[in-house]
Amino acid sequence: MNDTSAKADEIQRRLIMSRTPQERIKMCAAMYESGRKLIEASLKAEGLVEGTYEFRKKFLERMYGRELRPEVIEAVAARGAGAMNRAPTIRASPPDASRAS
């Protein structure tokens, strides 16, 4: 759903892009942290206990939605609270040989 006019989108983009890269990263981190806190608060309001498998699983489902496959969510949730606070290991794909010149 997009109920924002093209003019409003352009104004917002111009304002954001007028900031330094560092300011934009700080904005992004603050938005992420706010979202995380809202999700945690809603789960606690539902009676889930922080640190439990069910809490971690529901958190991941809400935070990442369909971005993560269900089996990935279950595996991360099963690892424990520490796994959710560590940065994921990112493996670079090997270069595509067909693009080599």
N, CA, C and O atoms as a GROMACS GRO file, in nm:
protein
  404
    1MET      N    1   0.084  -0.117   0.000
    1MET     CA    2   0.000   0.000   0.000
    1MET      C    3   0.089   0.124   0.000
    1MET      O    4   0.187   0.131   0.074
    2ASN      N    5   0.054   0.219  -0.080
    2ASN     CA    6   0.127   0.345  -0.084
    2ASN      C    7   0.026   0.458  -0.096
    2ASN      O    8  -0.035   0.478  -0.201
    3ASP      N    9   0.009   0.531   0.013
    3ASP     CA   10  -0.087   0.641   0.011
    3ASP      C   11  -0.017   0.776   0.016
    3ASP      O   12  -0.077   0.878   0.052
    4THR      N   13   0.111   0.777  -0.020
    4THR     CA   14   0.190   0.899  -0.019
    4THR      C   15   0.200   0.953  -0.161
    4THR      O   16   0.226   0.879  -0.255
    5SER      N   17   0.178   1.083  -0.175
    5SER     CA   18   0.184   1.142  -0.309
    5SER      C   19   0.328   1.144  -0.360
    5SER      O   20   0.423   1.138  -0.281
    6ALA      N   21   0.343   1.152  -0.490
    6ALA     CA   22   0.476   1.158  -0.551
    6ALA      C   23   0.552   1.281  -0.502
    6ALA      O   24   0.673   1.274  -0.479
    7LYS      N   25   0.481   1.394  -0.486
    7LYS     CA   26   0.545   1.516  -0.438
    7LYS      C   27   0.599   1.497  -0.296
    7LYS      O   28   0.711   1.537  -0.266
    8ALA      N   29   0.519   1.437  -0.208
    8ALA     CA   30   0.563   1.412  -0.070
    8ALA      C   31   0.682   1.316  -0.068
    8ALA      O   32   0.776   1.335   0.009
    9ASP      N   33   0.678   1.213  -0.154
    9ASP     CA   34   0.791   1.120  -0.164
    9ASP      C   35   0.919   1.194  -0.203
    9ASP      O   36   1.025   1.171  -0.145
   10GLU      N   37   0.908   1.282  -0.300
   10GLU     CA   38   1.025   1.357  -0.347
   10GLU      C   39   1.080   1.448  -0.238
   10GLU      O   40   1.202   1.457  -0.220
   11ILE      N   41   0.992   1.516  -0.165
   11ILE     CA   42   1.036   1.603  -0.055
   11ILE      C   43   1.108   1.521   0.051
   11ILE      O   44   1.215   1.560   0.099
   12GLN      N   45   1.050   1.407   0.087
   12GLN     CA   46   1.112   1.322   0.188
   12GLN      C   47   1.249   1.272   0.140
   12GLN      O   48   1.346   1.274   0.216
   13ARG      N   49   1.255   1.228   0.017
   13ARG     CA   50   1.383   1.179  -0.038
   13ARG      C   51   1.487   1.289  -0.036
   13ARG      O   52   1.602   1.265   0.003
   14ARG      N   53   1.450   1.409  -0.078
   14ARG     CA   54   1.544   1.522  -0.080
   14ARG      C   55   1.595   1.553   0.061
   14ARG      O   56   1.714   1.577   0.081
   15LEU      N   57   1.504   1.552   0.159
   15LEU     CA   58   1.545   1.580   0.298
   15LEU      C   59   1.641   1.474   0.351
   15LEU      O   60   1.741   1.506   0.415
   16ILE      N   61   1.609   1.348   0.324
   16ILE     CA   62   1.696   1.239   0.372
   16ILE      C   63   1.831   1.244   0.303
   16ILE      O   64   1.934   1.230   0.368
   17MET      N   65   1.832   1.265   0.173
   17MET     CA   66   1.958   1.265   0.098
   17MET      C   67   2.043   1.389   0.128
   17MET      O   68   2.162   1.392   0.096
   18SER      N   69   1.983   1.492   0.188
   18SER     CA   70   2.061   1.610   0.224
   18SER      C   71   2.146   1.584   0.349
   18SER      O   72   2.235   1.663   0.381
   19ARG      N   73   2.120   1.476   0.417
   19ARG     CA   74   2.198   1.440   0.536
   19ARG      C   75   2.326   1.368   0.494
   19ARG      O   76   2.336   1.316   0.383
   20THR      N   77   2.422   1.366   0.585
   20THR     CA   78   2.547   1.295   0.557
   20THR      C   79   2.520   1.145   0.564
   20THR      O   80   2.421   1.103   0.623
   21PRO      N   81   2.606   1.065   0.504
   21PRO     CA   82   2.589   0.920   0.514
   21PRO      C   83   2.585   0.873   0.660
   21PRO      O   84   2.508   0.783   0.695
   22GLN      N   85   2.667   0.934   0.744
   22GLN     CA   86   2.670   0.896   0.886
   22GLN      C   87   2.535   0.925   0.953
   22GLN      O   88   2.487   0.846   1.033
   23GLU      N   89   2.476   1.040   0.920
   23GLU     CA   90   2.345   1.074   0.976
   23GLU      C   91   2.238   0.976   0.928
   23GLU      O   92   2.149   0.938   1.005
   24ARG      N   93   2.246   0.936   0.803
   24ARG     CA   94   2.148   0.842   0.750
   24ARG      C   95   2.161   0.706   0.817
   24ARG      O   96   2.061   0.639   0.845
   25ILE      N   97   2.284   0.664   0.842
   25ILE     CA   98   2.306   0.536   0.911
   25ILE      C   99   2.251   0.544   1.053
   25ILE      O  100   2.188   0.450   1.100
   26LYS      N  101   2.275   0.655   1.122
   26LYS     CA  102   2.222   0.672   1.257
   26LYS      C  103   2.069   0.668   1.256
   26LYS      O  104   2.008   0.609   1.344
   27MET      N  105   2.007   0.732   1.156
   27MET     CA  106   1.862   0.729   1.144
   27MET      C  107   1.811   0.586   1.126
   27MET      O  108   1.713   0.545   1.188
   28CYS      N  109   1.878   0.512   1.041
   28CYS     CA  110   1.840   0.375   1.014
   28CYS      C  111   1.852   0.290   1.140
   28CYS      O  112   1.762   0.213   1.172
   29ALA      N  113   1.963   0.304   1.211
   29ALA     CA  114   1.984   0.227   1.333
   29ALA      C  115   1.879   0.262   1.438
   29ALA      O  116   1.830   0.173   1.509
   30ALA      N  117   1.844   0.389   1.449
   30ALA     CA  118   1.743   0.431   1.546
   30ALA      C  119   1.606   0.373   1.510
   30ALA      O  120   1.532   0.331   1.599
   31MET      N  121   1.572   0.370   1.381
   31MET     CA  122   1.444   0.314   1.339
   31MET      C  123   1.441   0.164   1.366
   31MET      O  124   1.339   0.110   1.411
   32TYR      N  125   1.551   0.096   1.340
   32TYR     CA  126   1.559  -0.047   1.366
   32TYR      C  127   1.538  -0.074   1.515
   32TYR      O  128   1.461  -0.162   1.553
   33GLU      N  129   1.608   0.002   1.598
   33GLU     CA  130   1.598  -0.017   1.743
   33GLU      C  131   1.458   0.012   1.793
   33GLU      O  132   1.408  -0.058   1.881
   34SER      N  133   1.393   0.114   1.739
   34SER     CA  134   1.255   0.145   1.778
   34SER      C  135   1.162   0.030   1.741
   34SER      O  136   1.076  -0.009   1.820
   35GLY      N  137   1.179  -0.024   1.622
   35GLY     CA  138   1.098  -0.137   1.579
   35GLY      C  139   1.119  -0.258   1.668
   35GLY      O  140   1.024  -0.327   1.704
   36ARG      N  141   1.244  -0.282   1.702
   36ARG     CA  142   1.278  -0.395   1.790
   36ARG      C  143   1.208  -0.380   1.925
   36ARG      O  144   1.150  -0.476   1.976
   37LYS      N  145   1.214  -0.261   1.982
   37LYS     CA  146   1.152  -0.237   2.113
   37LYS      C  147   1.000  -0.252   2.107
   37LYS      O  148   0.939  -0.305   2.199
   38LEU      N  149   0.940  -0.204   1.998
   38LEU     CA  150   0.795  -0.218   1.984
   38LEU      C  151   0.754  -0.365   1.975
   38LEU      O  152   0.657  -0.406   2.038
   39ILE      N  153   0.828  -0.443   1.899
   39ILE     CA  154   0.797  -0.585   1.887
   39ILE      C  155   0.814  -0.654   2.021
   39ILE      O  156   0.728  -0.732   2.062
   40GLU      N  157   0.924  -0.626   2.091
   40GLU     CA  158   0.947  -0.688   2.222
   40GLU      C  159   0.835  -0.652   2.320
   40GLU      O  160   0.787  -0.738   2.393
   41ALA      N  161   0.795  -0.526   2.321
   41ALA     CA  162   0.688  -0.482   2.411
   41ALA      C  163   0.556  -0.553   2.379
   41ALA      O  164   0.484  -0.593   2.469
   42SER      N  165   0.526  -0.567   2.250
   42SER     CA  166   0.400  -0.633   2.212
   42SER      C  167   0.400  -0.780   2.252
   42SER      O  168   0.298  -0.835   2.294
   43LEU      N  169   0.516  -0.845   2.238
   43LEU     CA  170   0.524  -0.986   2.277
   43LEU      C  171   0.509  -1.002   2.428
   43LEU      O  172   0.442  -1.095   2.474
   44LYS      N  173   0.570  -0.913   2.503
   44LYS     CA  174   0.556  -0.917   2.650
   44LYS      C  175   0.411  -0.891   2.690
   44LYS      O  176   0.361  -0.953   2.784
   45ALA      N  177   0.344  -0.800   2.619
   45ALA     CA  178   0.204  -0.770   2.648
   45ALA      C  179   0.115  -0.891   2.621
   45ALA      O  180   0.009  -0.906   2.681
   46GLU      N  181   0.158  -0.978   2.531
   46GLU     CA  182   0.085  -1.101   2.501
   46GLU      C  183   0.115  -1.210   2.602
   46GLU      O  184   0.056  -1.319   2.596
   47GLY      N  185   0.206  -1.182   2.695
   47GLY     CA  186   0.238  -1.279   2.799
   47GLY      C  187   0.356  -1.368   2.769
   47GLY      O  188   0.386  -1.459   2.846
   48LEU      N  189   0.423  -1.345   2.658
   48LEU     CA  190   0.542  -1.425   2.627
   48LEU      C  191   0.658  -1.379   2.713
   48LEU      O  192   0.671  -1.260   2.745
   49VAL      N  193   0.743  -1.473   2.749
   49VAL     CA  194   0.855  -1.444   2.838
   49VAL      C  195   0.982  -1.429   2.756
   49VAL      O  196   1.020  -1.519   2.680
   50GLU      N  197   1.048  -1.315   2.773
   50GLU     CA  198   1.172  -1.288   2.700
   50GLU      C  199   1.274  -1.397   2.728
   50GLU      O  200   1.289  -1.442   2.842
   51GLY      N  201   1.343  -1.440   2.624
   51GLY     CA  202   1.446  -1.542   2.638
   51GLY      C  203   1.397  -1.683   2.609
   51GLY      O  204   1.478  -1.775   2.596
   52THR      N  205   1.266  -1.701   2.598
   52THR     CA  206   1.213  -1.834   2.567
   52THR      C  207   1.215  -1.857   2.416
   52THR      O  208   1.222  -1.764   2.336
   53TYR      N  209   1.208  -1.983   2.380
   53TYR     CA  210   1.205  -2.018   2.237
   53TYR      C  211   1.087  -1.950   2.168
   53TYR      O  212   1.103  -1.893   2.061
   54GLU      N  213   0.968  -1.956   2.230
   54GLU     CA  214   0.849  -1.900   2.168
   54GLU      C  215   0.863  -1.748   2.147
   54GLU      O  216   0.822  -1.696   2.044
   55PHE      N  217   0.920  -1.679   2.245
   55PHE     CA  218   0.943  -1.534   2.234
   55PHE      C  219   1.036  -1.505   2.116
   55PHE      O  220   1.006  -1.420   2.032
   56ARG      N  221   1.148  -1.577   2.110
   56ARG     CA  222   1.245  -1.554   2.003
   56ARG      C  223   1.184  -1.585   1.866
   56ARG      O  224   1.205  -1.511   1.771
   57LYS      N  225   1.108  -1.694   1.858
   57LYS     CA  226   1.047  -1.733   1.730
   57LYS      C  227   0.948  -1.626   1.684
   57LYS      O  228   0.952  -1.583   1.569
   58LYS      N  229   0.859  -1.582   1.773
   58LYS     CA  230   0.760  -1.479   1.738
   58LYS      C  231   0.829  -1.348   1.702
   58LYS      O  232   0.787  -1.277   1.611
   59PHE      N  233   0.936  -1.315   1.776
   59PHE     CA  234   1.010  -1.192   1.747
   59PHE      C  235   1.064  -1.197   1.604
   59PHE      O  236   1.047  -1.102   1.528
   60LEU      N  237   1.129  -1.305   1.569
   60LEU     CA  238   1.188  -1.319   1.435
   60LEU      C  239   1.080  -1.315   1.327
   60LEU      O  240   1.100  -1.254   1.222
   61GLU      N  241   0.967  -1.379   1.352
   61GLU     CA  242   0.858  -1.377   1.254
   61GLU      C  243   0.808  -1.235   1.231
   61GLU      O  244   0.783  -1.196   1.117
   62ARG      N  245   0.795  -1.159   1.338
   62ARG     CA  246   0.745  -1.022   1.324
   62ARG      C  247   0.851  -0.929   1.266
   62ARG      O  248   0.819  -0.841   1.186
   63MET      N  249   0.973  -0.947   1.306
   63MET     CA  250   1.079  -0.856   1.261
   63MET      C  251   1.114  -0.880   1.114
   63MET      O  252   1.138  -0.784   1.040
   64TYR      N  253   1.116  -1.005   1.073
   64TYR     CA  254   1.164  -1.036   0.938
   64TYR      C  255   1.055  -1.088   0.844
   64TYR      O  256   1.078  -1.098   0.724
   65GLY      N  257   0.939  -1.120   0.897
   65GLY     CA  258   0.829  -1.166   0.812
   65GLY      C  259   0.870  -1.277   0.718
   65GLY      O  260   0.922  -1.380   0.762
   66ARG      N  261   0.846  -1.259   0.592
   66ARG     CA  262   0.877  -1.361   0.491
   66ARG      C  263   1.020  -1.352   0.439
   66ARG      O  264   1.059  -1.428   0.351
   67GLU      N  265   1.097  -1.259   0.495
   67GLU     CA  266   1.237  -1.244   0.451
   67GLU      C  267   1.321  -1.367   0.488
   67GLU      O  268   1.419  -1.399   0.421
   68LEU      N  269   1.280  -1.436   0.596
   68LEU     CA  270   1.350  -1.557   0.639
   68LEU      C  271   1.257  -1.676   0.623
   68LEU      O  272   1.138  -1.668   0.654
   69ARG      N  273   1.313  -1.786   0.576
   69ARG     CA  274   1.234  -1.908   0.564
   69ARG      C  275   1.197  -1.957   0.704
   69ARG      O  276   1.273  -1.935   0.798
   70PRO      N  277   1.082  -2.023   0.720
   70PRO     CA  278   1.041  -2.072   0.853
   70PRO      C  279   1.146  -2.159   0.920
   70PRO      O  280   1.163  -2.151   1.042
   71GLU      N  281   1.216  -2.241   0.844
   71GLU     CA  282   1.317  -2.328   0.906
   71GLU      C  283   1.436  -2.248   0.958
   71GLU      O  284   1.501  -2.289   1.055
   72VAL      N  285   1.467  -2.135   0.896
   72VAL     CA  286   1.574  -2.048   0.945
   72VAL      C  287   1.530  -1.982   1.075
   72VAL      O  288   1.607  -1.975   1.171
   73ILE      N  289   1.406  -1.932   1.079
   73ILE     CA  290   1.353  -1.872   1.202
   73ILE      C  291   1.358  -1.972   1.316
   73ILE      O  292   1.402  -1.939   1.426
   74GLU      N  293   1.314  -2.094   1.290
   74GLU     CA  294   1.314  -2.196   1.395
   74GLU      C  295   1.455  -2.229   1.441
   74GLU      O  296   1.479  -2.246   1.561
   75ALA      N  297   1.548  -2.239   1.347
   75ALA     CA  298   1.686  -2.271   1.384
   75ALA      C  299   1.749  -2.160   1.468
   75ALA      O  300   1.816  -2.189   1.567
   76VAL      N  301   1.728  -2.035   1.431
   76VAL     CA  302   1.785  -1.923   1.507
   76VAL      C  303   1.719  -1.914   1.644
   76VAL      O  304   1.786  -1.893   1.744
   77ALA      N  305   1.588  -1.930   1.648
   77ALA     CA  306   1.516  -1.924   1.776
   77ALA      C  307   1.563  -2.035   1.869
   77ALA      O  308   1.572  -2.015   1.990
   78ALA      N  309   1.593  -2.152   1.814
   78ALA     CA  310   1.636  -2.265   1.895
   78ALA      C  311   1.777  -2.247   1.951
   78ALA      O  312   1.812  -2.310   2.051
   79ARG      N  313   1.858  -2.163   1.888
   79ARG     CA  314   1.996  -2.141   1.934
   79ARG      C  315   2.004  -2.068   2.066
   79ARG      O  316   2.102  -2.082   2.139
   80GLY      N  317   1.903  -1.990   2.097
   80GLY     CA  318   1.904  -1.916   2.223
   80GLY      C  319   1.916  -1.768   2.199
   80GLY      O  320   1.942  -1.722   2.087
   81ALA      N  321   1.898  -1.693   2.308
   81ALA     CA  322   1.895  -1.547   2.300
   81ALA      C  323   2.024  -1.491   2.243
   81ALA      O  324   2.020  -1.392   2.169
   82GLY      N  325   2.137  -1.548   2.274
   82GLY     CA  326   2.265  -1.497   2.226
   82GLY      C  327   2.276  -1.497   2.075
   82GLY      O  328   2.340  -1.409   2.017
   83ALA      N  329   2.212  -1.594   2.011
   83ALA     CA  330   2.218  -1.603   1.865
   83ALA      C  331   2.148  -1.486   1.800
   83ALA      O  332   2.185  -1.445   1.690
   84MET      N  333   2.046  -1.432   1.866
   84MET     CA  334   1.972  -1.321   1.807
   84MET      C  335   2.047  -1.190   1.820
   84MET      O  336   2.018  -1.095   1.748
   85ASN      N  337   2.143  -1.184   1.909
   85ASN     CA  338   2.217  -1.060   1.931
   85ASN      C  339   2.350  -1.056   1.859
   85ASN      O  340   2.420  -0.955   1.862
   86ARG      N  341   2.387  -1.166   1.794
   86ARG     CA  342   2.512  -1.169   1.718
   86ARG      C  343   2.483  -1.135   1.573
   86ARG      O  344   2.378  -1.168   1.518
   87ALA      N  345   2.577  -1.069   1.513
   87ALA     CA  346   2.564  -1.039   1.370
   87ALA      C  347   2.574  -1.169   1.292
   87ALA      O  348   2.655  -1.255   1.326
   88PRO      N  349   2.492  -1.184   1.189
   88PRO     CA  350   2.499  -1.307   1.109
   88PRO      C  351   2.629  -1.312   1.029
   88PRO      O  352   2.689  -1.209   0.997
   89THR      N  353   2.671  -1.432   0.998
   89THR     CA  354   2.786  -1.451   0.912
   89THR      C  355   2.740  -1.433   0.768
   89THR      O  356   2.646  -1.500   0.724
   90ILE      N  357   2.804  -1.344   0.698
   90ILE     CA  358   2.766  -1.320   0.559
   90ILE      C  359   2.876  -1.376   0.470
   90ILE      O  360   2.993  -1.337   0.479
   91ARG      N  361   2.836  -1.468   0.386
   91ARG     CA  362   2.932  -1.529   0.296
   91ARG      C  363   2.914  -1.470   0.157
   91ARG      O  364   2.803  -1.468   0.104
   92ALA      N  365   3.021  -1.425   0.100
   92ALA     CA  366   3.014  -1.369  -0.035
   92ALA      C  367   2.998  -1.483  -0.135
   92ALA      O  368   3.057  -1.590  -0.119
   93SER      N  369   2.919  -1.458  -0.235
   93SER     CA  370   2.905  -1.557  -0.342
   93SER      C  371   3.029  -1.554  -0.427
   93SER      O  372   3.090  -1.449  -0.445
   94PRO      N  373   3.069  -1.669  -0.480
   94PRO     CA  374   3.185  -1.668  -0.568
   94PRO      C  375   3.154  -1.585  -0.692
   94PRO      O  376   3.039  -1.578  -0.734
   95PRO      N  377   3.254  -1.523  -0.749
   95PRO     CA  378   3.230  -1.441  -0.869
   95PRO      C  379   3.170  -1.526  -0.980
   95PRO      O  380   3.202  -1.644  -0.993
   96ASP      N  381   3.086  -1.466  -1.056
   96ASP     CA  382   3.022  -1.533  -1.170
   96ASP      C  383   3.124  -1.538  -1.284
   96ASP      O  384   3.163  -1.435  -1.339
   97ALA      N  385   3.166  -1.660  -1.318
   97ALA     CA  386   3.268  -1.678  -1.421
   97ALA      C  387   3.224  -1.628  -1.557
   97ALA      O  388   3.306  -1.589  -1.640
   98SER      N  389   3.092  -1.628  -1.580
   98SER     CA  390   3.042  -1.583  -1.711
   98SER      C  391   3.057  -1.433  -1.729
   98SER      O  392   3.052  -1.384  -1.842
   99ARG      N  393   3.077  -1.360  -1.620
   99ARG     CA  394   3.093  -1.214  -1.628
   99ARG      C  395   3.239  -1.173  -1.643
   99ARG      O  396   3.269  -1.057  -1.670
  100ALA      N  397   3.328  -1.267  -1.626
  100ALA     CA  398   3.472  -1.234  -1.634
  100ALA      C  399   3.505  -1.191  -1.777
  100ALA      O  400   3.455  -1.245  -1.875
  101SER      N  401   3.591  -1.090  -1.783
  101SER     CA  402   3.628  -1.044  -1.918
  101SER      C  403   3.775  -1.058  -1.941
  101SER      O  404   3.824  -1.024  -2.049
   0.00000   0.00000   0.00000
